[in-house]
Amino acid sequence: MKKKTINVQGLAITIEQVKEDDYISLTDIAKQSSEEPRFVIQNWMKNSSTINYLWEWELLHNPNLNRVQLHTVLEMTASNRFVMSPKKWIETTGAIGLVSKAGRSGGTLAHKDIAINFCYWLSPKFQIYLIKEFQRLKEEEFSKKSLEWHISRITNLVDETRNWLDTIPGQDPDRNRLNFLREKGDE
């Protein structure tokens, strides 16, 4: 997974590519409000509105979703004892919108759509800054890819032009790249 970092209101937030999509660290985002980010994430997941959002997101994006377990989880949200962690959510439903990693560089990552929903729950102001910084990163990436494509295209056109010019009869044999390549191949 390719990692990038953006800075939102002085907070470094990791973005990783998971299959072709950007996943944003909920753990990093939750650090803005608590020294125990996992509890912030669990509190967010305790909310029935969050479970409904995750449900709809998974229905739209995950063809292998365990719908039976999804209904069970939704029914459990009515209980005051309901507790949900990202790992439990993933294991129970087969969810793909969240990624839970253990260990030193672990934490919870969420698809960008879900991360924005988390930010809205946590702090609408922070959500606005996150969106702004994420868009800046995407524009920068697009600009870089666009420049690379143009440079590649120009290089290809120059090579094609050189090859075409080398085929013109009556050229100085010393300047003809085709003769040079033929001679080099004979050696």
Secondary structure as GFF3:
##gff-version 3
##sequence-region A 1 187
A	DSSP	beta_strand	3	8	.	.	.	ID=ss1
A	DSSP	beta_strand	11	18	.	.	.	ID=ss2
A	DSSP	beta_strand	21	25	.	.	.	ID=ss3
A	DSSP	alpha_helix	26	30	.	.	.	ID=ss4
A	DSSP	alpha_helix	37	46	.	.	.	ID=ss5
A	DSSP	alpha_helix	48	61	.	.	.	ID=ss6
A	DSSP	alpha_helix	67	76	.	.	.	ID=ss7
A	DSSP	alpha_helix	86	93	.	.	.	ID=ss8
A	DSSP	beta_strand	98	101	.	.	.	ID=ss9
A	DSSP	beta_strand	107	111	.	.	.	ID=ss10
A	DSSP	alpha_helix	112	122	.	.	.	ID=ss11
A	DSSP	alpha_helix	124	166	.	.	.	ID=ss12
A	DSSP	alpha_helix	177	186	.	.	.	ID=ss13
###
